[in-house]
Structure formats: C-alpha cells, structure tokens
C-alpha cells in the first residue's frame, strides 16, 4: 500500500492524494517520515525550552538530556520492535541494525528515554521528576506530529470500515477503506497536550504530569490499538503487546498519582521552588538567631517563616516572588552588637 492513492470520502470525491513517501534530491532520497519526525522533535524541544524555567530546568539541562536520552530512545525503540518480531530477524541478525528500513516501537523509545533521563539526573544532579514532566509534554507534541509520517507512508491504519471519516487506499486491485488510526492517535495526543499543558501550571508534585501523560497516552493507545492491523503480538499469542503495556501504564500511573496525592505533597518541595525555599529558610534562621541574641525572642520570625512557606503551598511555582508585588514577607536579620564578653553560650 506504500504507493496507494489516499482519499477521504468525507472531504469529497475529488479529494485524492497521490504523493511519494520520499523526496528525490539528485541521487539522494529524503523520506518524508524522517522529515516529519524531525519537525515533531524540533517543536517538542522548542516548547520544552520555552517552559523550562517553570519547572526549574535550564536550557543547558535540556540539551544535555537530549544528548543522553535520544540515542537510548532509538536503541530502546528498535530493541522493543526486534524482540517482539524476532521471527523476522533470528536468521539474519544483520537486519537488526537496519533502522532505516523501519521497525521502531514508541513504548521501547519511551523506556529508553526514561533510562537516559535517570542517567542524566544522576549526572547533573537534577530532579528526575521535574525533567520527566517537561519531557512528557514534549512527547505528546512529537507523537501528535510524528503520526502524520505514518499517514505519508500509508501505514498504521486500522481494519476495514464504512464509517463516514474512513480513509481510502487505492492500488491496482481497487479502493479499500480503513480506520485512519494515525489520525485518531494524533488527535488524542493533541487533546492530551492541551489538557496537560494547562494542568501542569497547577501540578502538585514533580513527576505528576509525566504519570498523567502515561495514563492518557496509554488509555488512548489501548483503544486505538484494537483497530490496527500491524500490531506486535506477545510471542505468538493473540495478545497485543502495545495494548498490554498501555493498560499497565494506565494502572501504574493512576495508582502512583493517587498514592502520592494521599500523602499531601507540599509544592514548596518541588524542584522549581528549591531556591526560594532555601532563601526563606536561610533568612528565617539568620533572623531568629539575631533576635535570640538580642533577647527579642524568635516567635515573630517563626511566624514570618511559616507565612512564607504557606505562600509556597498555595501555588506550584511562585514566579511572582521576585517582582515588587510579591506577597512573600521580607525576613531581615536584626543587627545586633554583641560585646566580646557575651556569647550565645552564655544566653543558653
């Protein structure tokens, strides 16, 4: 079906697309699939950089993460596909490295990327949950765009159907109509991205958005996978691998969010708030020590410290804490002149 003419009856009888899956430039062939994947990847990186500050991440962190995670994501995607298609490779192992011939699985890519993320987090001492949140949003962008590469390749379509929005593929044997699964998944990812984009501004703990990404994508994939005709199956059984993994992701991710939420996570413990919390703690400690030395007591400073932390609990980021309108109390240490013959030990 790779060179079939594409049509959508819903768009009219005259709507037909007869485009090649690659672009010829001299003696080179550039496959549209790769171009579309690259565009999705680039948009995801731009989005991540734009929002990095809201997660306490720097642009350098993102670049370093990509250097670490992308190669592992490709290896994971290929390994996942080969493992569950072993019959096609066991007699010719050289074909395993021929990634350009196709055969990448998104779940394997996610697993590889997560491994790379943890390696990066240990290396750069950045909280993995914060990076994962930003990465989950980027993945939704990349997957939403990348599915159109399947459209150009006339692949990842579903079973035959008569629904109004069916996709027609015409070859020398006639026209056949299928579920446009690539479109279903692209739209599902776009909706998920919009929802999680706005929710991420009110997230309660690092890693929450990534868990919700796994739950959302898994739920959609479990439903859409049942319509596809090119699924990977679990070692000769009738069990679709992607459906099983998708359902496990939904159950695991939802359970993780519920359990962590039950522990009442404090927003001030999020990675993005680490510097503000440290500054508040330092200022409060210095002020309390100075007040104690001056014999003024610590209560008033303890109250200011508690108020400052309470403001952190009300929001996830406190980006307004640095401007002039911030409600954060200013805790200033009291200047005290302590004579040489008086010490804190004497007061104690």
C-alpha positions as CSV (number, residue, x, y, z in Angstrom):
1,X,0.0,0.0,0.0
2,X,3.0,2.3,0.1
3,X,2.3,3.9,-3.2
4,X,-1.5,3.8,-3.0
5,X,-3.6,6.9,-3.7
6,X,-5.1,8.3,-0.5
7,X,-8.7,9.6,-0.3
8,X,-11.3,10.6,2.3
9,X,-14.9,10.4,1.1
10,X,-15.9,12.8,3.8
11,X,-13.8,15.5,2.0
12,X,-15.4,14.9,-1.4
13,X,-15.0,12.5,-4.3
14,X,-12.3,14.7,-5.9
15,X,-10.0,14.8,-2.8
16,X,-7.2,12.4,-3.6
17,X,-3.5,12.4,-2.6
18,X,-1.0,10.7,-4.8
19,X,2.3,11.6,-3.2
20,X,5.5,9.7,-2.9
21,X,6.7,8.7,0.6
22,X,10.1,10.3,-0.2
23,X,11.6,13.3,-1.9
24,X,14.3,12.9,-4.5
25,X,17.1,15.4,-4.4
26,X,19.6,14.4,-7.1
27,X,20.8,10.9,-6.3
28,X,19.5,11.1,-2.7
29,X,16.1,10.2,-1.4
30,X,14.7,12.0,1.7
31,X,11.9,10.2,3.3
32,X,9.0,12.3,4.4
33,X,8.6,10.1,7.5
34,X,12.0,11.2,8.8
35,X,11.3,14.9,8.0
36,X,8.0,14.8,9.8
37,X,9.6,13.1,12.9
38,X,12.3,15.7,12.9
39,X,9.7,18.5,12.8
40,X,7.9,17.0,15.7
41,X,11.1,16.6,17.6
42,X,12.1,20.2,17.0
43,X,8.7,21.5,18.1
44,X,8.9,19.5,21.3
45,X,12.4,20.9,22.0
46,X,11.3,24.5,21.4
47,X,8.3,24.0,23.7
48,X,10.5,22.5,26.4
49,X,12.9,25.4,26.2
50,X,10.2,27.9,26.4
51,X,8.7,26.4,29.6
52,X,11.9,25.2,31.2
53,X,12.0,27.9,33.8
54,X,8.6,27.0,35.1
55,X,10.0,23.5,36.0
56,X,13.3,24.8,37.5
57,X,15.2,23.5,34.4
58,X,17.8,25.3,32.3
59,X,18.2,25.3,28.6
60,X,21.6,23.6,29.1
61,X,19.8,20.8,31.1
62,X,17.5,20.2,28.1
63,X,20.4,20.0,25.6
64,X,22.4,17.7,27.9
65,X,19.3,15.5,28.4
66,X,18.8,15.1,24.7
67,X,22.4,14.1,24.1
68,X,21.9,11.4,26.8
69,X,18.4,10.3,26.1
70,X,17.9,10.4,22.3
71,X,20.4,7.6,21.4
72,X,19.0,5.4,24.2
73,X,15.4,6.1,22.9
74,X,16.3,5.0,19.4
75,X,18.0,1.9,20.8
76,X,15.1,1.1,23.0
77,X,12.6,1.6,20.2
78,X,14.5,-0.7,17.9
79,X,15.1,-3.4,20.6
80,X,11.4,-3.4,21.6
81,X,10.4,-4.0,18.0
82,X,13.0,-6.6,17.3
83,X,12.2,-8.6,20.5
84,X,8.6,-8.9,19.6
85,X,9.3,-9.5,15.9
86,X,12.1,-12.0,16.5
87,X,10.9,-14.4,13.8
88,X,11.9,-11.8,11.2
89,X,15.4,-11.3,12.5
90,X,16.6,-14.6,14.0
91,X,18.0,-15.9,10.7
92,X,19.6,-12.6,9.6
93,X,20.9,-10.7,12.6
94,X,22.5,-8.0,10.5
95,X,19.0,-6.7,9.7
96,X,18.6,-5.7,13.3
97,X,20.8,-2.6,12.8
98,X,18.9,-1.6,9.6
99,X,16.8,1.0,11.3
100,X,16.3,2.9,8.1
101,X,14.2,0.1,6.8
102,X,11.6,0.8,9.5
103,X,10.7,-1.1,12.7
104,X,10.6,1.3,15.7
105,X,8.2,1.0,18.6
106,X,7.2,4.0,20.6
107,X,7.0,2.2,24.0
108,X,10.5,1.0,23.6
109,X,11.5,4.6,22.8
110,X,9.9,5.8,26.0
111,X,11.6,3.2,28.0
112,X,15.0,4.1,26.5
113,X,14.3,7.8,27.1
114,X,13.4,7.3,30.7
115,X,16.6,5.3,31.3
116,X,18.6,8.2,29.7
117,X,16.7,10.7,31.9
118,X,17.7,8.9,35.1
119,X,21.3,8.7,34.0
120,X,21.2,12.4,33.2
121,X,19.6,13.3,36.5
122,X,22.3,11.5,38.5
123,X,25.0,13.0,36.3
124,X,23.7,16.6,36.5
125,X,22.0,16.3,39.9
126,X,18.7,17.5,38.6
127,X,15.4,16.1,39.9
128,X,14.2,13.4,37.5
129,X,10.5,14.1,38.2
130,X,10.8,17.7,37.0
131,X,12.6,16.7,33.8
132,X,10.1,13.9,33.2
133,X,7.1,16.3,33.5
134,X,8.6,18.5,30.8
135,X,9.6,15.5,28.7
136,X,6.0,14.1,28.9
137,X,4.6,17.3,27.4
138,X,7.3,17.2,24.7
139,X,6.5,13.6,23.9
140,X,2.8,14.4,23.2
141,X,3.9,17.1,20.7
142,X,6.3,14.7,19.0
143,X,3.8,11.9,18.8
144,X,1.0,14.1,17.6
145,X,3.1,15.3,14.7
146,X,5.0,12.1,14.1
147,X,1.9,10.1,13.4
148,X,1.5,12.0,10.1
149,X,4.6,10.3,9.0
150,X,2.6,7.1,9.2
151,X,0.0,8.8,7.0
152,X,2.5,9.6,4.3
153,X,3.8,6.0,4.4
154,X,0.3,4.6,4.2
155,X,0.9,2.6,7.4
156,X,-0.5,2.3,10.9
157,X,-4.1,2.3,9.6
158,X,-6.8,0.1,11.0
159,X,-9.3,-2.5,10.0
160,X,-11.7,-2.1,7.1
161,X,-14.6,0.1,7.9
162,X,-17.6,2.1,6.4
163,X,-17.5,5.0,8.9
164,X,-18.0,8.4,7.4
165,X,-14.4,9.5,8.1
166,X,-12.8,6.4,6.7
167,X,-9.6,6.6,4.7
168,X,-9.4,5.1,1.2
169,X,-6.3,3.5,-0.2
170,X,-6.4,2.8,-4.0
171,X,-4.0,0.4,-5.7
172,X,-4.1,-1.8,-8.8
173,X,-6.6,-4.1,-7.0
174,X,-9.1,-1.4,-6.2
175,X,-10.1,1.0,-3.4
176,X,-10.2,-0.2,0.2
177,X,-11.4,1.8,3.2
178,X,-9.8,1.7,6.6
179,X,-9.9,3.4,10.0
180,X,-7.4,6.2,10.0
181,X,-5.7,5.2,13.2
182,X,-2.8,7.6,12.7
183,X,-5.4,10.4,12.8
184,X,-7.1,9.0,15.9
185,X,-3.8,8.9,17.8
186,X,-2.7,12.3,16.6
187,X,-5.9,14.0,17.7
188,X,-5.8,12.1,21.0
189,X,-2.3,13.4,21.7
190,X,-3.2,16.9,20.8
191,X,-6.1,16.9,23.2
192,X,-3.9,15.4,25.9
193,X,-1.2,18.0,25.3
194,X,-3.7,20.9,25.7
195,X,-5.1,19.4,28.9
196,X,-1.8,18.7,30.5
197,X,-0.3,22.0,29.3
198,X,-2.8,23.9,31.4
199,X,-2.8,21.4,34.3
200,X,1.0,21.5,34.5
201,X,0.8,25.1,35.8
202,X,-1.1,23.7,38.9
203,X,0.8,20.4,39.3
204,X,1.2,19.3,42.9
205,X,4.4,17.3,42.8
206,X,7.3,16.6,40.4
207,X,6.5,13.7,38.1
208,X,2.8,14.1,38.3
209,X,2.5,15.4,34.7
210,X,4.6,12.5,33.4
211,X,2.4,10.0,35.2
212,X,-0.7,11.7,33.7
213,X,0.9,11.6,30.3
214,X,1.5,7.8,30.6
215,X,-2.1,7.3,31.8
216,X,-3.6,9.5,29.0
217,X,-1.5,8.0,26.2
218,X,-1.9,4.5,27.5
219,X,-5.7,4.8,27.6
220,X,-5.8,6.1,24.0
221,X,-3.3,3.6,22.7
222,X,-5.2,0.7,24.3
223,X,-8.4,1.7,22.5
224,X,-6.8,2.5,19.1
225,X,-4.5,-0.5,19.1
226,X,-7.6,-2.8,18.9
227,X,-8.3,-1.3,15.4
228,X,-4.8,-1.7,13.9
229,X,-3.8,-4.5,11.6
230,X,0.0,-4.2,12.1
231,X,0.2,-4.8,15.9
232,X,3.1,-6.7,17.6
233,X,1.9,-9.8,19.4
234,X,3.2,-11.4,22.6
235,X,5.4,-14.3,21.3
236,X,2.9,-15.9,19.0
237,X,-0.2,-15.4,21.2
238,X,-3.3,-13.3,20.4
239,X,-2.3,-10.7,23.0
240,X,-1.3,-7.4,21.5
241,X,1.9,-6.2,23.2
242,X,1.1,-2.5,23.0
243,X,-2.4,-3.0,24.5
244,X,-0.9,-4.9,27.4
245,X,1.8,-2.3,28.0
246,X,-0.7,0.5,27.6
247,X,-3.1,-0.9,30.2
248,X,-0.2,-1.5,32.6
249,X,0.8,2.2,32.1
250,X,-2.7,3.4,32.9
251,X,-3.0,1.3,36.0
252,X,0.5,2.1,37.3
253,X,0.4,5.8,36.5
254,X,-3.0,6.4,38.0
255,X,-2.1,4.4,41.1
256,X,1.1,6.4,41.6
257,X,-0.7,9.7,41.3
258,X,-3.4,8.6,43.8
259,X,-0.8,7.3,46.3
260,X,1.4,10.4,46.2
261,X,-1.6,12.7,46.4
262,X,-2.8,10.9,49.5
263,X,0.5,11.8,51.2
264,X,-0.4,15.5,50.6
265,X,2.8,16.6,48.8
266,X,3.9,20.1,49.5
267,X,4.5,22.4,46.5
268,X,7.5,24.0,48.3
269,X,9.3,20.7,47.9
270,X,9.1,20.9,44.1
271,X,12.3,21.4,42.2
272,X,11.3,24.7,40.8
273,X,10.8,26.1,44.3
274,X,14.1,24.9,45.8
275,X,16.0,28.2,45.7
276,X,13.1,30.2,47.1
277,X,12.6,27.7,49.9
278,X,16.3,27.7,50.7
279,X,16.4,31.5,50.8
280,X,13.4,31.7,53.1
281,X,14.9,29.1,55.4
282,X,18.2,30.9,55.5
283,X,16.7,34.3,56.1
284,X,14.4,32.9,58.9
285,X,17.3,31.1,60.6
286,X,19.5,34.2,60.5
287,X,16.8,36.5,61.7
288,X,15.8,34.1,64.5
289,X,19.4,33.8,65.7
290,X,19.9,37.5,65.7
291,X,16.7,38.1,67.5
292,X,17.5,35.5,70.1
293,X,20.9,37.1,70.7
294,X,19.2,40.5,71.2
295,X,16.8,39.0,73.6
296,X,13.8,39.8,71.4
297,X,12.6,36.2,71.1
298,X,12.0,34.1,67.9
299,X,8.3,33.9,67.7
300,X,7.8,36.8,65.3
301,X,10.3,35.4,62.8
302,X,8.9,31.9,63.1
303,X,5.6,33.3,62.1
304,X,7.1,35.1,59.1
305,X,8.8,31.9,58.1
306,X,5.6,30.0,58.3
307,X,3.7,32.6,56.3
308,X,6.3,32.5,53.6
309,X,6.1,28.7,53.3
310,X,2.3,28.9,53.3
311,X,2.5,31.1,50.2
312,X,4.7,28.4,48.5
313,X,1.9,25.9,49.3
314,X,-0.7,27.9,47.6
315,X,1.0,27.8,44.2
316,X,3.4,25.5,42.4
317,X,5.9,28.0,41.1
318,X,5.8,31.4,42.7
319,X,7.2,33.1,39.6
320,X,5.9,36.4,41.0
321,X,8.0,36.1,44.1
322,X,10.8,38.1,42.5
323,X,8.7,41.1,41.5
324,X,7.7,44.1,43.6
325,X,4.1,42.8,44.1
326,X,5.1,39.6,45.8
327,X,3.3,38.8,49.0
328,X,6.3,37.0,50.4
329,X,7.2,38.5,53.7
330,X,10.7,40.1,53.8
331,X,12.6,38.5,56.6
332,X,15.6,40.6,57.5
333,X,18.1,39.7,60.2
334,X,18.3,42.1,63.1
335,X,21.6,43.8,63.5
336,X,22.9,43.2,67.0
337,X,26.1,44.4,68.6
338,X,27.4,41.7,70.9
339,X,30.2,42.6,73.2
340,X,33.2,40.4,73.4
341,X,32.4,39.1,76.9
342,X,28.8,38.0,75.9
343,X,28.2,34.9,73.8
344,X,25.2,32.8,72.7
345,X,26.5,30.1,75.0
346,X,26.1,32.4,78.0
347,X,22.5,33.1,77.0
348,X,21.8,29.4,76.8
